[in-house]
């Protein structure tokens, strides 16, 4: 039913038969009627007629409601249609082998209307999916979906049933198009913003994994090699103890007995006493050497205790202020590493006690998840630069320390100049030194880096002075 226009209803004609002649200046005259189009009494007459007819009131009410419903319907029909995309294929251009899903929904579509999809190549729009299949049906839920060849851009046109799309076009058609929408194609994953970040993260993970695998292999080989060396050194120490050291002890005991039998005024007695004292010193040093060959300590605390015992074992240190400092939580050392670390620290201490002429000697042990550091520092006469570079003829102290450090993957630095004392620093990586080394060492990498940055100027200054 068509919606009526209430403005066209002639109210005077609808009520003219109901009107009666009413004048304000006197009573009605029989046979006399008021002209139907008189404007003076039109309002009162209409009210009078409406109040006199209930059916007319109902009819007018119906017309008003119908007019409101028709106005609402016309406003809905006047709402423009729109198209939204919900799925877009990957961007490409002029590729006839690949196809992707393109989908969306329509708001305000009417029955009989359809979607026409276009994909833009380098310069031309191509109808999708094929020239002989240009239309895409709209589902009852306002959704639409179809296939499309790759394009740099995609367009969806809402058209009527009489629309005839061109297979190709330089620009999108507008004649007969009720609504349209365009969207750029999704970039391939290697051109997205997150792909470089993911690549960098994966590359970092691979590098860390390869590094840890390499460290594990090196540590395993070092452990095997050091276990063999430790077993061999233990065997040699046992043989030396059972043969050479016991023989020297027996000779010293017999010499002591012989000295007791000599008269007090014998001219050879002083010489015999000096020989006996020398043999006792050889026995003591032999015992210390055998102790080092067998083991430098049974734990991390044993390493510190062993290094601090060295001045007493050597029988020196009189008049020298000897101080030891342990920094950080002591971690258990690998058995094969512990011996070489002890030997290097012992050599540095022996050189400071015997050759430096120092009045103060400091031993500093620093435990960290990333490294083990031993520093032996004295305020003695220092080392000549030539000796520091190549060592003293017939002495293998400094070269021996460097060789031991290289074998275990550690590093020895010696800072010294004449009259300014000497500092020997041994640094062993945590993955080589500690039994309980884990990935936590990587967490302390930044802390160690900042500490190295702070120490770098002082180290460069010491190297400059030593050079």
C-alpha positions as CSV (number, residue, x, y, z in Angstrom):
1,X,0.0,0.0,0.0
2,X,1.3,3.4,-1.0
3,X,1.9,5.9,1.7
4,X,-0.7,8.8,1.5
5,X,0.3,12.5,1.7
6,X,-1.7,13.9,4.6
7,X,-1.0,17.4,3.4
8,X,-3.3,16.8,0.4
9,X,-6.5,15.9,2.4
10,X,-9.2,18.6,2.0
11,X,-10.5,19.1,5.5
12,X,-13.3,21.4,4.4
13,X,-14.7,19.0,1.9
14,X,-14.6,16.1,4.4
15,X,-16.7,18.1,6.9
16,X,-18.7,20.3,4.7
17,X,-21.9,18.2,5.0
18,X,-21.7,18.3,8.7
19,X,-21.5,22.1,9.0
20,X,-24.4,24.2,10.1
21,X,-24.9,27.9,9.9
22,X,-23.8,29.6,13.1
23,X,-23.5,33.4,13.4
24,X,-22.3,35.3,16.3
25,X,-24.7,38.2,15.8
26,X,-28.0,36.3,15.9
27,X,-30.0,33.1,15.7
28,X,-29.9,30.8,12.7
29,X,-32.3,31.6,9.8
30,X,-34.0,28.6,8.2
31,X,-32.9,27.8,4.7
32,X,-29.8,30.0,5.1
33,X,-26.4,28.3,4.9
34,X,-22.9,29.7,5.5
35,X,-20.6,29.7,2.5
36,X,-18.4,26.6,2.6
37,X,-15.2,28.5,2.1
38,X,-15.7,31.2,4.6
39,X,-12.4,31.7,6.6
40,X,-13.9,33.4,9.7
41,X,-15.3,30.4,11.4
42,X,-13.2,27.6,9.9
43,X,-11.5,26.5,13.1
44,X,-14.5,26.3,15.3
45,X,-16.5,24.5,12.7
46,X,-13.8,21.9,12.2
47,X,-13.6,21.3,16.0
48,X,-17.3,21.0,16.2
49,X,-17.4,18.5,13.3
50,X,-14.6,16.3,14.7
51,X,-16.2,16.1,18.1
52,X,-19.4,15.1,16.4
53,X,-17.9,12.1,14.5
54,X,-15.8,9.4,16.5
55,X,-15.2,7.5,13.2
56,X,-13.6,10.5,11.7
57,X,-11.2,10.8,14.7
58,X,-10.1,7.2,14.3
59,X,-9.5,7.7,10.6
60,X,-7.4,10.7,11.1
61,X,-5.3,8.9,13.8
62,X,-4.7,6.0,11.4
63,X,-3.5,8.4,8.7
64,X,-1.1,10.1,11.1
65,X,0.4,6.7,12.2
66,X,0.7,5.5,8.6
67,X,2.4,8.7,7.6
68,X,5.0,8.3,10.5
69,X,5.7,4.6,9.5
70,X,6.2,5.7,5.8
71,X,8.5,8.5,6.8
72,X,10.7,6.0,8.9
73,X,10.7,3.6,5.9
74,X,11.8,6.3,3.5
75,X,14.6,7.4,5.9
76,X,15.9,3.8,6.1
77,X,15.8,3.5,2.3
78,X,17.6,6.8,2.0
79,X,20.6,5.5,4.2
80,X,23.6,4.9,1.8
81,X,25.0,1.4,1.4
82,X,28.6,0.7,2.5
83,X,31.2,-2.1,2.0
84,X,33.7,-3.4,4.5
85,X,36.6,-5.8,4.0
86,X,37.2,-8.6,6.5
87,X,39.9,-10.6,4.6
88,X,42.4,-9.3,2.1
89,X,44.9,-11.4,0.0
90,X,48.7,-10.8,0.1
91,X,49.8,-7.9,-2.1
92,X,51.2,-8.8,-5.5
93,X,51.0,-7.8,-9.1
94,X,50.0,-9.5,-12.4
95,X,50.4,-13.1,-11.1
96,X,48.0,-15.5,-12.7
97,X,49.2,-18.6,-10.8
98,X,48.3,-17.5,-7.3
99,X,44.9,-16.8,-5.8
100,X,43.8,-15.7,-2.3
101,X,40.5,-15.3,-0.4
102,X,39.0,-11.8,-0.3
103,X,35.9,-11.3,1.9
104,X,33.8,-8.7,3.5
105,X,30.3,-7.5,4.3
106,X,27.7,-5.0,3.0
107,X,25.6,-2.7,5.0
108,X,22.3,-1.5,3.4
109,X,22.3,-3.9,0.4
110,X,19.0,-4.6,-1.4
111,X,17.7,-7.8,-2.9
112,X,19.2,-8.5,-6.3
113,X,22.3,-6.5,-5.8
114,X,25.8,-8.1,-6.1
115,X,29.5,-7.4,-5.5
116,X,32.0,-7.0,-8.3
117,X,35.7,-7.4,-7.2
118,X,38.6,-5.8,-9.0
119,X,42.4,-6.3,-8.3
120,X,44.9,-3.7,-9.5
121,X,48.0,-4.8,-11.3
122,X,50.9,-2.6,-12.2
123,X,48.6,-0.2,-14.2
124,X,45.3,-1.9,-14.8
125,X,42.3,-3.1,-12.7
126,X,41.2,-6.7,-13.5
127,X,37.8,-8.1,-12.6
128,X,37.9,-11.1,-10.2
129,X,38.1,-14.0,-10.0
130,X,37.6,-14.4,-13.8
131,X,36.2,-12.3,-16.7
132,X,33.3,-14.8,-17.2
133,X,32.6,-14.9,-13.5
134,X,32.5,-11.2,-12.5
135,X,29.8,-11.3,-9.8
136,X,30.0,-12.3,-6.1
137,X,26.8,-13.1,-4.3
138,X,25.8,-11.5,-1.1
139,X,24.8,-14.0,1.6
140,X,21.6,-13.5,3.7
141,X,23.8,-12.4,6.6
142,X,25.2,-9.6,4.4
143,X,28.6,-11.4,4.0
144,X,30.4,-12.0,0.7
145,X,33.5,-14.0,-0.2
146,X,35.4,-15.0,-3.3
147,X,38.8,-15.7,-4.7
148,X,41.1,-13.0,-6.2
149,X,44.4,-12.9,-8.0
150,X,47.2,-10.9,-6.3
151,X,47.1,-7.2,-6.7
152,X,48.6,-4.1,-5.2
153,X,45.1,-2.9,-4.4
154,X,41.6,-4.5,-4.2
155,X,38.2,-2.9,-4.8
156,X,34.7,-4.1,-4.1
157,X,31.7,-2.5,-6.0
158,X,28.0,-2.9,-5.0
159,X,26.0,-3.0,-8.2
160,X,22.5,-3.8,-9.4
161,X,21.4,-6.7,-11.6
162,X,21.7,-4.8,-14.8
163,X,25.4,-3.8,-14.3
164,X,27.9,-5.1,-16.9
165,X,31.5,-4.9,-15.5
166,X,34.4,-4.6,-17.9
167,X,37.1,-7.3,-17.7
168,X,39.9,-4.7,-17.4
169,X,39.8,-0.9,-16.8
170,X,42.3,1.8,-16.2
171,X,40.1,3.3,-13.5
172,X,37.3,1.9,-11.4
173,X,33.8,2.4,-12.9
174,X,31.3,4.8,-11.2
175,X,28.3,4.6,-13.4
176,X,25.8,2.2,-11.9
177,X,27.9,1.6,-8.8
178,X,25.8,2.0,-5.6
179,X,28.8,1.8,-3.2
180,X,32.5,1.0,-3.4
181,X,35.5,0.4,-1.2
182,X,39.2,-0.1,-1.9
183,X,42.0,-1.5,0.3
184,X,45.7,-2.1,-0.2
185,X,46.9,-5.7,-0.3
186,X,48.5,-7.3,2.8
187,X,52.3,-7.2,2.5
188,X,54.2,-10.6,2.5
189,X,55.5,-11.6,5.9
190,X,59.1,-10.8,4.9
191,X,58.1,-7.1,4.4
192,X,56.2,-6.7,7.6
193,X,57.5,-4.5,10.5
194,X,58.0,-7.5,12.8
195,X,60.0,-9.7,10.5
196,X,63.3,-7.9,10.9
197,X,62.9,-7.9,14.7
198,X,62.1,-11.6,14.6
199,X,65.0,-12.3,12.4
200,X,67.4,-10.5,14.7
201,X,66.0,-12.3,17.7
202,X,66.4,-15.7,16.0
203,X,69.9,-14.9,14.8
204,X,70.8,-13.9,18.4
205,X,69.4,-17.1,19.7
206,X,71.3,-19.1,17.2
207,X,74.5,-17.3,18.0
208,X,74.0,-17.8,21.7
209,X,73.1,-21.5,21.1
210,X,76.2,-22.1,19.0
211,X,78.4,-20.3,21.5
212,X,77.1,-22.3,24.4
213,X,77.5,-25.6,22.4
214,X,81.0,-24.6,21.5
215,X,81.8,-23.8,25.2
216,X,80.3,-27.1,26.2
217,X,82.5,-29.0,23.7
218,X,85.6,-27.1,24.8
219,X,84.8,-27.7,28.5
220,X,84.3,-31.4,27.9
221,X,87.6,-31.7,26.0
222,X,89.4,-29.7,28.7
223,X,87.9,-31.8,31.4
224,X,89.0,-35.0,29.7
225,X,92.5,-33.6,29.1
226,X,92.8,-32.2,32.6
227,X,91.6,-35.4,34.2
228,X,94.3,-37.3,32.4
229,X,96.9,-34.7,33.4
230,X,95.7,-34.8,37.0
231,X,95.9,-38.6,37.1
232,X,99.4,-38.5,35.7
233,X,100.5,-35.8,38.1
234,X,99.1,-37.7,41.0
235,X,101.0,-40.8,39.9
236,X,104.3,-38.8,39.5
237,X,103.7,-37.2,42.9
238,X,103.2,-40.6,44.5
239,X,106.4,-42.0,42.9
240,X,108.5,-38.9,43.9
241,X,107.2,-39.2,47.5
242,X,107.9,-42.9,47.6
243,X,111.4,-42.7,46.1
244,X,113.2,-39.3,45.9
245,X,111.7,-37.6,48.9
246,X,111.9,-40.7,51.1
247,X,115.6,-41.2,50.0
248,X,116.5,-37.6,50.9
249,X,114.7,-37.9,54.2
250,X,116.7,-41.1,55.0
251,X,120.0,-39.4,54.0
252,X,119.1,-36.4,56.2
253,X,118.4,-38.7,59.2
254,X,121.7,-40.5,58.7
255,X,123.5,-37.2,58.4
256,X,121.9,-36.0,61.6
257,X,123.1,-39.1,63.4
258,X,126.6,-38.7,62.0
259,X,126.7,-35.0,63.2
260,X,125.7,-36.1,66.7
261,X,128.7,-38.4,66.8
262,X,131.1,-35.7,65.9
263,X,133.0,-33.9,68.6
264,X,131.9,-30.3,69.3
265,X,135.2,-28.9,68.1
266,X,135.4,-30.9,64.9
267,X,136.3,-28.6,61.9
268,X,133.7,-30.3,59.6
269,X,130.8,-29.8,62.0
270,X,129.8,-26.4,60.6
271,X,129.8,-27.6,57.1
272,X,127.8,-30.7,58.0
273,X,125.2,-28.6,59.8
274,X,124.9,-26.4,56.6
275,X,124.4,-29.6,54.5
276,X,121.8,-30.9,57.0
277,X,119.9,-27.6,56.9
278,X,119.9,-27.5,53.1
279,X,118.6,-31.1,53.0
280,X,115.8,-30.1,55.4
281,X,114.9,-27.1,53.1
282,X,114.9,-29.4,50.1
283,X,112.6,-31.8,51.9
284,X,110.2,-29.0,52.9
285,X,110.1,-27.6,49.3
286,X,109.7,-31.1,48.0
287,X,106.7,-31.7,50.2
288,X,105.1,-28.4,49.1
289,X,105.7,-29.3,45.4
290,X,104.2,-32.7,45.9
291,X,101.2,-31.1,47.7
292,X,100.7,-28.9,44.6
293,X,101.1,-31.8,42.2
294,X,98.5,-33.8,44.0
295,X,95.9,-31.1,44.7
296,X,95.8,-27.4,45.4
297,X,92.8,-27.7,47.7
298,X,89.6,-29.6,47.9
299,X,87.2,-26.7,47.4
300,X,86.9,-23.1,46.6
301,X,87.7,-22.2,50.2
302,X,90.7,-24.6,49.9
303,X,92.1,-22.5,47.0
304,X,92.1,-19.3,49.1
305,X,93.5,-21.1,52.2
306,X,96.2,-22.7,50.0
307,X,97.3,-19.4,48.6
308,X,97.4,-17.8,52.0
309,X,99.5,-20.6,53.4
310,X,102.3,-20.1,50.9
311,X,104.3,-17.5,52.9
312,X,104.4,-19.8,55.9
313,X,105.3,-22.8,53.7
314,X,108.2,-20.9,52.2
315,X,109.5,-19.8,55.6
316,X,109.7,-16.2,54.4
317,X,107.5,-13.2,54.9
318,X,109.4,-11.7,57.8
319,X,108.8,-8.0,57.9
320,X,106.3,-8.2,55.0
321,X,102.7,-7.1,55.6
322,X,100.7,-9.9,53.9
323,X,97.0,-9.5,53.3
324,X,94.4,-11.7,51.6
325,X,90.9,-10.6,50.4
326,X,88.1,-12.9,49.0
327,X,85.3,-11.1,47.1
328,X,82.1,-12.7,46.1
329,X,80.6,-16.1,46.9
330,X,83.2,-18.8,46.6
331,X,82.2,-21.3,43.9
332,X,83.6,-24.9,43.5
333,X,86.3,-25.2,40.9
334,X,86.7,-27.9,38.4
335,X,89.3,-30.4,39.7
336,X,91.4,-30.2,36.5
337,X,91.4,-26.4,36.6
338,X,92.0,-26.0,40.3
339,X,95.6,-27.3,40.0
340,X,96.7,-24.9,37.3
341,X,95.0,-21.9,39.0
342,X,96.8,-22.7,42.2
343,X,100.2,-23.1,40.4
344,X,99.9,-19.8,38.7
345,X,98.9,-18.0,41.9
346,X,101.7,-19.7,43.8
347,X,104.3,-18.7,41.2
348,X,103.1,-15.1,41.4
349,X,103.3,-15.1,45.2
350,X,106.7,-16.9,45.3
351,X,108.1,-14.2,42.9
352,X,106.7,-11.4,45.1
353,X,108.1,-12.9,48.3
354,X,111.6,-13.8,47.0
355,X,112.4,-11.2,44.3
356,X,110.4,-8.1,44.8
357,X,111.8,-6.8,48.1
358,X,108.3,-5.5,48.9
359,X,107.0,-4.5,52.3
360,X,103.3,-5.1,51.4
361,X,101.8,-7.9,49.4
362,X,98.1,-8.2,48.7
363,X,96.3,-11.3,47.3
364,X,92.8,-10.6,45.9
365,X,90.4,-13.5,44.9
366,X,87.3,-12.4,43.1
367,X,84.5,-14.9,42.4
368,X,81.8,-14.0,39.8
369,X,79.4,-16.1,37.7
370,X,81.3,-15.1,34.6
371,X,84.9,-15.4,35.8
372,X,87.5,-16.1,38.5
373,X,90.1,-13.5,39.1
374,X,93.3,-13.7,41.2
375,X,95.4,-10.6,41.7
376,X,98.8,-10.6,43.4
377,X,100.0,-7.0,44.1
378,X,103.2,-5.8,45.8
379,X,105.0,-2.5,46.3
380,X,108.5,-3.8,45.6
381,X,111.2,-2.8,43.2
382,X,109.3,-3.9,40.1
383,X,110.4,-5.7,37.0
384,X,112.6,-4.5,34.2
385,X,110.6,-4.0,31.0
386,X,113.0,-6.3,29.0
387,X,112.5,-9.1,31.6
388,X,108.8,-8.4,31.6
389,X,108.6,-9.0,27.9
390,X,110.9,-12.0,27.4
391,X,111.6,-13.3,30.9
392,X,115.0,-13.8,32.7
393,X,117.5,-16.3,31.2
394,X,117.3,-19.6,33.0
395,X,114.0,-18.6,34.8
396,X,110.6,-19.8,33.6
397,X,108.3,-18.0,36.1
398,X,106.5,-15.5,33.8
399,X,106.6,-17.6,30.6
400,X,105.4,-20.7,32.6
401,X,102.4,-18.8,34.0
402,X,101.4,-17.6,30.6
403,X,101.7,-21.0,29.1
404,X,99.6,-22.6,31.9
405,X,97.0,-19.9,31.4
406,X,96.8,-20.4,27.7
407,X,96.3,-24.2,28.1
408,X,93.2,-23.7,30.3
409,X,91.7,-20.8,28.3
410,X,92.7,-18.2,30.9
411,X,94.7,-14.9,30.6
412,X,97.6,-13.6,32.7
413,X,98.5,-9.9,32.7
414,X,101.6,-8.4,34.4
415,X,101.8,-4.7,35.2
416,X,105.1,-3.4,36.5
417,X,107.8,-0.8,36.2
418,X,111.0,-0.3,38.1
419,X,110.4,1.1,41.5
420,X,106.6,1.0,41.3
421,X,105.8,-2.5,42.3
422,X,104.2,-5.3,40.3
423,X,100.7,-6.6,39.8
424,X,99.9,-10.0,38.4
425,X,96.3,-10.7,37.3
426,X,94.9,-14.1,36.4
427,X,91.4,-14.2,34.8
428,X,89.7,-17.5,34.1
429,X,86.3,-17.7,32.3
430,X,83.4,-19.0,34.5
431,X,82.5,-21.7,32.0
432,X,86.1,-23.1,32.3
433,X,86.7,-22.5,36.0
434,X,83.5,-23.5,37.8
435,X,81.8,-26.8,38.2
436,X,78.3,-25.3,38.6
437,X,78.5,-22.9,35.6
438,X,75.0,-22.3,34.1
439,X,73.2,-19.9,31.9
440,X,73.0,-17.5,34.8
441,X,76.4,-16.3,33.8
442,X,74.8,-14.5,30.8
443,X,72.6,-12.6,33.2
444,X,75.7,-11.1,34.8
445,X,77.2,-10.2,31.4
446,X,76.1,-6.6,31.6
447,X,77.3,-6.3,35.2
448,X,80.7,-7.6,34.2
449,X,80.8,-5.4,31.1
450,X,80.2,-2.3,33.2
451,X,82.9,-3.4,35.7
452,X,85.3,-3.9,32.8
453,X,84.5,-0.5,31.4
454,X,85.3,1.1,34.8
455,X,88.5,-0.9,35.1
456,X,89.6,-0.3,31.5
457,X,91.2,3.2,32.0
458,X,93.3,1.9,35.0
459,X,94.4,-1.1,33.0
460,X,95.4,1.0,30.0
461,X,97.3,3.3,32.3
462,X,99.2,0.4,33.8
463,X,99.9,-1.1,30.4
464,X,101.2,2.3,29.2
465,X,103.4,2.7,32.2
466,X,104.7,-0.9,31.8
467,X,105.4,-0.4,28.1
